[in-house]
């Protein structure tokens, strides 16, 4: 288990599905998707749901935060897990996505 999986496991109640996106773990809370994690690619990629204004601001601020390929670009970002994005930032975005999707933290 790596850092991202450890942080997601700390959230509490969620479901995991490995069939929605080939080669990725998809996480749901209350039936709503909040994270898609591609860990077998280099660099690893984590797509997370977020507030519409925050999603756009983060893409403008970090080159390692990009529009997702097959998700709603208004509410999702893909985080390319490079040294540009520290673990505290990624943790806060995981929590934000979880809460934005109906989870209680």
VEXTIDO-418713 format. One record per atom (N, C-alpha, C): x, y, z; residue number from 1; residue in one letter; atom name. Coordinates in steps of 0.2 Angstrom, whole numbers, plus 5000, padded with zeros to 4 digits. Layout:
<pts>
((X,Y,Z),NUM,A,CA)
...
</pts>
This chain:
<pts>
((5004,4994,5000),1,X,N)
((5000,5000,5000),1,X,CA)
((5004,5006,5000),1,X,C)
((5003,5011,4996),2,X,N)
((5007,5017,4995),2,X,CA)
((5003,5023,4999),2,X,C)
((5007,5029,4998),3,X,N)
((5004,5034,5002),3,X,CA)
((4997,5036,5000),3,X,C)
((4995,5037,4994),4,X,N)
((4988,5038,4992),4,X,CA)
((4983,5033,4995),4,X,C)
((4985,5027,4994),5,X,N)
((4980,5022,4997),5,X,CA)
((4979,5022,5004),5,X,C)
((4985,5024,5008),6,X,N)
((4985,5025,5015),6,X,CA)
((4980,5031,5017),6,X,C)
((4981,5036,5013),7,X,N)
((4977,5042,5015),7,X,CA)
((4969,5041,5013),7,X,C)
((4968,5037,5008),8,X,N)
((4961,5036,5006),8,X,CA)
((4958,5031,5012),8,X,C)
((4962,5026,5014),9,X,N)
((4960,5021,5019),9,X,CA)
((4958,5025,5026),9,X,C)
((4961,5030,5027),10,X,N)
((4960,5034,5033),10,X,CA)
((4953,5037,5033),10,X,C)
((4950,5038,5027),11,X,N)
((4944,5042,5027),11,X,CA)
((4938,5039,5030),11,X,C)
((4938,5032,5030),12,X,N)
((4932,5029,5033),12,X,CA)
((4928,5025,5028),12,X,C)
((4922,5026,5028),13,X,N)
((4917,5023,5023),13,X,CA)
((4918,5024,5016),13,X,C)
((4920,5019,5012),14,X,N)
((4920,5020,5005),14,X,CA)
((4920,5013,5001),14,X,C)
((4918,5013,4995),15,X,N)
((4918,5007,4991),15,X,CA)
((4924,5008,4986),15,X,C)
((4927,5002,4984),16,X,N)
((4932,5002,4979),16,X,CA)
((4930,4998,4973),16,X,C)
((4931,5000,4967),17,X,N)
((4929,4996,4961),17,X,CA)
((4935,4996,4956),17,X,C)
((4937,4991,4954),18,X,N)
((4943,4990,4949),18,X,CA)
((4941,4989,4942),18,X,C)
((4935,4990,4941),19,X,N)
((4932,4988,4934),19,X,CA)
((4930,4994,4930),19,X,C)
((4929,5000,4934),20,X,N)
((4926,5006,4930),20,X,CA)
((4931,5008,4925),20,X,C)
((4937,5009,4927),21,X,N)
((4943,5012,4923),21,X,CA)
((4948,5006,4923),21,X,C)
((4949,5003,4917),22,X,N)
((4955,4998,4917),22,X,CA)
((4961,5001,4919),22,X,C)
((4964,4997,4924),23,X,N)
((4971,4998,4927),23,X,CA)
((4971,5003,4932),23,X,C)
((4965,5005,4935),24,X,N)
((4964,5010,4940),24,X,CA)
((4959,5008,4946),24,X,C)
((4960,5010,4952),25,X,N)
((4956,5009,4957),25,X,CA)
((4951,5015,4957),25,X,C)
((4945,5014,4958),26,X,N)
((4940,5019,4958),26,X,CA)
((4936,5019,4965),26,X,C)
((4936,5025,4968),27,X,N)
((4933,5025,4975),27,X,CA)
((4927,5029,4975),27,X,C)
((4922,5026,4979),28,X,N)
((4915,5029,4979),28,X,CA)
((4913,5030,4987),28,X,C)
((4910,5036,4988),29,X,N)
((4907,5037,4994),29,X,CA)
((4899,5038,4993),29,X,C)
((4895,5034,4997),30,X,N)
((4888,5035,4996),30,X,CA)
((4886,5034,4988),30,X,C)
((4889,5030,4985),31,X,N)
((4888,5028,4978),31,X,CA)
((4891,5034,4973),31,X,C)
((4894,5039,4976),32,X,N)
((4897,5044,4971),32,X,CA)
((4904,5044,4971),32,X,C)
((4907,5044,4965),33,X,N)
((4914,5043,4963),33,X,CA)
((4917,5049,4966),33,X,C)
((4923,5048,4970),34,X,N)
((4927,5054,4972),34,X,CA)
((4934,5053,4970),34,X,C)
((4937,5047,4968),35,X,N)
((4944,5047,4967),35,X,CA)
((4945,5041,4962),35,X,C)
((4949,5042,4957),36,X,N)
((4952,5037,4952),36,X,CA)
((4959,5037,4953),36,X,C)
((4962,5031,4955),37,X,N)
((4970,5031,4956),37,X,CA)
((4973,5026,4951),37,X,C)
((4977,5029,4947),38,X,N)
((4981,5025,4942),38,X,CA)
((4988,5024,4945),38,X,C)
((4990,5019,4948),39,X,N)
((4996,5018,4952),39,X,CA)
((5001,5014,4948),39,X,C)
((4999,5011,4943),40,X,N)
((5004,5006,4939),40,X,CA)
((5007,5010,4933),40,X,C)
((5006,5017,4933),41,X,N)
((5009,5021,4928),41,X,CA)
((5014,5025,4931),41,X,C)
((5019,5027,4927),42,X,N)
((5024,5032,4930),42,X,CA)
((5024,5038,4926),42,X,C)
((5023,5044,4929),43,X,N)
((5021,5045,4936),43,X,CA)
((5014,5043,4937),43,X,C)
((5013,5041,4944),44,X,N)
((5006,5039,4946),44,X,CA)
((5001,5045,4945),44,X,C)
((4995,5044,4944),45,X,N)
((4990,5049,4942),45,X,CA)
((4984,5048,4947),45,X,C)
((4981,5053,4950),46,X,N)
((4976,5053,4954),46,X,CA)
((4971,5058,4952),46,X,C)
((4965,5056,4950),47,X,N)
((4959,5061,4948),47,X,CA)
((4955,5061,4954),47,X,C)
((4953,5068,4956),48,X,N)
((4949,5069,4961),48,X,CA)
((4944,5074,4960),48,X,C)
((4938,5074,4963),49,X,N)
((4932,5079,4962),49,X,CA)
((4934,5085,4966),49,X,C)
((4931,5090,4964),50,X,N)
((4932,5096,4968),50,X,CA)
((4927,5102,4967),50,X,C)
((4928,5107,4970),51,X,N)
((4924,5113,4969),51,X,CA)
((4926,5116,4963),51,X,C)
((4921,5119,4959),52,X,N)
((4922,5121,4952),52,X,CA)
((4927,5127,4952),52,X,C)
((4927,5131,4956),53,X,N)
((4932,5137,4956),53,X,CA)
((4939,5134,4958),53,X,C)
((4939,5130,4963),54,X,N)
((4946,5127,4965),54,X,CA)
((4949,5123,4960),54,X,C)
((4945,5119,4956),55,X,N)
((4948,5115,4951),55,X,CA)
((4952,5119,4946),55,X,C)
((4948,5124,4944),56,X,N)
((4951,5129,4939),56,X,CA)
((4958,5132,4941),56,X,C)
((4957,5135,4947),57,X,N)
((4963,5138,4950),57,X,CA)
((4969,5134,4951),57,X,C)
((4968,5128,4953),58,X,N)
((4974,5123,4954),58,X,CA)
((4977,5121,4947),58,X,C)
((4973,5121,4942),59,X,N)
((4976,5119,4935),59,X,CA)
((4980,5125,4933),59,X,C)
((4978,5131,4935),60,X,N)
((4982,5137,4933),60,X,CA)
((4988,5138,4937),60,X,C)
((4988,5135,4943),61,X,N)
((4994,5136,4948),61,X,CA)
((4999,5131,4947),61,X,C)
((4997,5125,4946),62,X,N)
((5002,5119,4945),62,X,CA)
((5002,5116,4939),62,X,C)
((5008,5115,4936),63,X,N)
((5008,5111,4929),63,X,CA)
((5007,5104,4930),63,X,C)
((5007,5101,4936),64,X,N)
((5006,5094,4938),64,X,CA)
((4998,5093,4939),64,X,C)
((4994,5098,4939),65,X,N)
((4987,5097,4939),65,X,CA)
((4984,5099,4933),65,X,C)
((4981,5094,4930),66,X,N)
((4978,5094,4923),66,X,CA)
((4971,5092,4922),66,X,C)
((4968,5094,4916),67,X,N)
((4961,5092,4915),67,X,CA)
((4961,5084,4914),67,X,C)
((4956,5081,4917),68,X,N)
((4955,5074,4916),68,X,CA)
((4953,5072,4909),68,X,C)
((4955,5066,4907),69,X,N)
((4954,5064,4900),69,X,CA)
((4946,5062,4899),69,X,C)
((4943,5059,4904),70,X,N)
((4936,5057,4903),70,X,CA)
((4932,5058,4908),70,X,C)
((4933,5064,4912),71,X,N)
((4929,5066,4917),71,X,CA)
((4926,5073,4916),71,X,C)
((4921,5075,4920),72,X,N)
((4919,5082,4919),72,X,CA)
((4925,5087,4921),72,X,C)
((4927,5091,4916),73,X,N)
((4932,5096,4918),73,X,CA)
((4930,5101,4922),73,X,C)
((4924,5102,4924),74,X,N)
((4922,5108,4928),74,X,CA)
((4923,5106,4935),74,X,C)
((4922,5099,4937),75,X,N)
((4923,5097,4944),75,X,CA)
((4928,5092,4945),75,X,C)
((4932,5090,4941),76,X,N)
((4938,5085,4942),76,X,CA)
((4944,5088,4939),76,X,C)
((4950,5086,4943),77,X,N)
((4956,5087,4941),77,X,CA)
((4960,5080,4941),77,X,C)
((4965,5080,4937),78,X,N)
((4970,5074,4938),78,X,CA)
((4977,5077,4940),78,X,C)
((4979,5074,4946),79,X,N)
((4985,5076,4949),79,X,CA)
((4991,5071,4947),79,X,C)
((4995,5074,4943),80,X,N)
((5001,5070,4941),80,X,CA)
((5006,5070,4947),80,X,C)
((5007,5064,4950),81,X,N)
((5011,5064,4957),81,X,CA)
((5018,5064,4956),81,X,C)
((5020,5071,4955),82,X,N)
((5027,5072,4955),82,X,CA)
((5030,5076,4961),82,X,C)
((5036,5078,4961),83,X,N)
((5038,5082,4967),83,X,CA)
((5035,5089,4967),83,X,C)
((5032,5091,4962),84,X,N)
((5029,5098,4963),84,X,CA)
((5023,5098,4968),84,X,C)
((5020,5092,4969),85,X,N)
((5014,5092,4973),85,X,CA)
((5016,5088,4979),85,X,C)
((5017,5091,4985),86,X,N)
((5019,5088,4991),86,X,CA)
((5013,5084,4994),86,X,C)
((5015,5079,4999),87,X,N)
((5010,5075,5002),87,X,CA)
((5005,5078,5006),87,X,C)
((5006,5084,5009),88,X,N)
((5001,5087,5013),88,X,CA)
((4996,5090,5008),88,X,C)
((4998,5093,5002),89,X,N)
((4993,5095,4997),89,X,CA)
((4989,5090,4995),89,X,C)
((4992,5084,4993),90,X,N)
((4988,5078,4990),90,X,CA)
((4983,5076,4995),90,X,C)
((4985,5075,5002),91,X,N)
((4981,5073,5007),91,X,CA)
((4975,5078,5007),91,X,C)
((4976,5085,5007),92,X,N)
((4970,5089,5008),92,X,CA)
((4966,5089,5002),92,X,C)
((4968,5087,4996),93,X,N)
((4964,5087,4990),93,X,CA)
((4960,5080,4990),93,X,C)
((4963,5075,4993),94,X,N)
((4959,5069,4994),94,X,CA)
((4953,5070,4999),94,X,C)
((4955,5073,5004),95,X,N)
((4949,5075,5009),95,X,CA)
((4944,5079,5006),95,X,C)
((4946,5084,5003),96,X,N)
((4941,5089,4999),96,X,CA)
((4937,5085,4994),96,X,C)
((4940,5081,4991),97,X,N)
((4936,5077,4986),97,X,CA)
((4931,5072,4989),97,X,C)
((4933,5069,4995),98,X,N)
((4929,5065,4999),98,X,CA)
((4923,5068,5002),98,X,C)
((4924,5074,5004),99,X,N)
((4919,5078,5007),99,X,CA)
((4914,5081,5002),99,X,C)
((4917,5083,4996),100,X,N)
((4913,5086,4991),100,X,CA)
((4909,5081,4988),100,X,C)
((4910,5074,4989),101,X,N)
((4906,5069,4986),101,X,CA)
((4901,5066,4991),101,X,C)
((4901,5069,4997),102,X,N)
((4896,5067,5002),102,X,CA)
((4899,5063,5008),102,X,C)
((4905,5062,5008),103,X,N)
((4908,5059,5014),103,X,CA)
((4909,5063,5020),103,X,C)
((4909,5060,5026),104,X,N)
((4910,5064,5032),104,X,CA)
((4917,5063,5035),104,X,C)
((4921,5068,5036),105,X,N)
((4927,5067,5039),105,X,CA)
((4928,5071,5045),105,X,C)
</pts>
